[in-house]
């Protein structure tokens, strides 16, 4: 039941506009045992302030559990500097290394976690290579993945910022 609810919310979050902007990235998580989950979407919003364009960033978070109970919360860089800090740290995430099994560079430790929280990180405004080619990606992993560790710290930093009210557009 919670899995279906989570999957629906995660799919909808990628297409949900805020202030005429689509999310450029997101991080979703679901705990294996408790089935507690959150779906987090990141927005870059452009707004005209007089004659000068202004940009701010918003995080939309939907949380649920086995009962499917939901809470929608918001964080806004105009009132919470941690939003920018978290997104800048996202840009420092290490890239994923594709692996040809039993060929080339082999990891001495597979880093397998049998329980934990499954994370899905996606970004439609990413860059790759020396020429900064535009790429769209999605990557999944458990609590030991670099993006999961980033989100663990990010969630702690954003904790005092969450509001039940959507920011003014």
Residue, then its C-alpha position, 0 to 999 in steps of 0.5 A: x500500500x505505501x509502495x503504491x502511494x510512494x510510487x504515485x507521488x514520486x512520478x507526479x512530483x517530477x511534473x508538478x509545476x511551482x511558479x511556472x517552473x518544473x523541478x530540475x532535480x529530486x531525491x526520493x527515499x523509502x525505508x525498507x522496514x518502516x516504509x516511511x518515505x519522502x519525495x523531494x523536488x528542487x525548483x529554480x524559480x525566476x521572478x522579475x523584481x522591478x527591472x531586474x530578474x531574480x532567482x530563488x530555489x524551492x524544495x517541495x517535500x511530500x512525506x508518507x508512511x504505511x498508512x499513506x498519510x501525507x504531509x506537504x512541506x516547503x523550504x524557500x531559499x529567500x527565508x532559508x539560506x540552507x536551501x542554497x547550501x544544500x543545492x551547491x553541495x549537490x553539485x559536488x557529488x561524485x559521479x557514478x562509475x559504471x562497472x563492467x562486471x569482472x572486467x577493469x577496475x573491481x571494487x574490493x568491497x561491494x558496499x552492499x547494505x541488506x536493509x536500510x533506505x532506498x534512494x532515487x536521485x534524478x536530475x534533468x539539468x546535469x552536465x557531464x564531461x569536459x565540454x559540459x554536455x547536457x545530460x539527464x540521469x537517474x541513479x538509485x542506491x542505499x544509505x551508503x551511496x554518496x547522494x544518500x549521504x548528501x541527502x542525509x546531511x541536507x535533510x538535517x540542514x533543512x529541518x528548521x526550514x520546513x513550512x506547511x505553507x507554499x512560498x509566495x511565487 
